[in-house]
Amino acid sequence: MRVLVVEDDQSLGVFLRKGLMLEGHEVEWVGDGDAALEMAAQQVPDLIVLDLGLPRRDGTEVLEAMRRNFPSTAVLVLTGRSQVQERVRCLDLGADDFVLKPFSFHELMARCRALLRRHEHFADPVLRFGGVEMNRMERTVSYEGVSIDLTAKEFTLLEFLMLRRGVCSSRAELLTQVWHSTPAAGTNIIDVYVTYLRRKLAASHPEDESGELVIETVRGSGYRLRDKRRIPRFEQPSTQIQTAQEDVQAVVELARGA
């Protein structure tokens, strides 16, 4: 699940981010109201942990904007404002829950889990991007209407990339979030599985060399999904050449390790 932490206290924001990441979530932290709205617009979160006392834009304004623009996103408010009127106002503005400062970290995590369970129950289980349709409930994937048989790990990798569509995922992130392992120097398991996914997507439409979906290599950083229809034509050749080079390198490395 994607979580956005909006907290101007840097030490608290970093602490919350690390704690939620240990719970297995994809977490971003920002320190002011304007940055919160910008981040949410780039990638809609499943849950927002929102402090009210923010610079540049007050937390109540952020809450109103979030509820107006992202009605399905759960919002948990953090506040030191103990007045009943303030808490009532937050709930009326659309907050799903609130926690008073100072708070118990374990209680906060429990409330986050409860909100995310509720969100997961009502959220659309189908992800769609660049011609790919993934049903996370039925564990099925199709590409331009053609069913694709993926292994459990291939499914999880593609799911992670689709949830972050358009955003680069580093190899370290993929190892941590998909393989649940500590990033190790020299491993090429990510490259190998990306090659597997590219081959299966291509094989579903042999008449179309690249399809509409591109698993793009971001040199020195990682991978991201791109919809080919949104990529300027002058970018495509270099992307395809780089992708082919990465595929060949991954296969060579896999053969060496066999």
Secondary structure, 3 states (H helix, E strand, C coil): CEEEEECCCHHHHHHHHHHHHHCCCEEEEECCHHHHHHHHHHCCCCEEEEECCCCCCCHHHHHHHHHHHCCCCEEEEEECCCCHHHHHHHHHHCCCEEEECCCCHHHHHHHHHHHHHHHHHHCCCEEEECCEEEECCCCEEEECCEEECCCHHHHHHHHHHHHCCCCCEEHHHHHHHCCCCCCCCCCCHHHHHHHHHHHHHHHHCCCCCCCCEEEEEECCCEEEEEEHHHCCHHHHHHHHHHHHHHHHHHHHHHHHHC
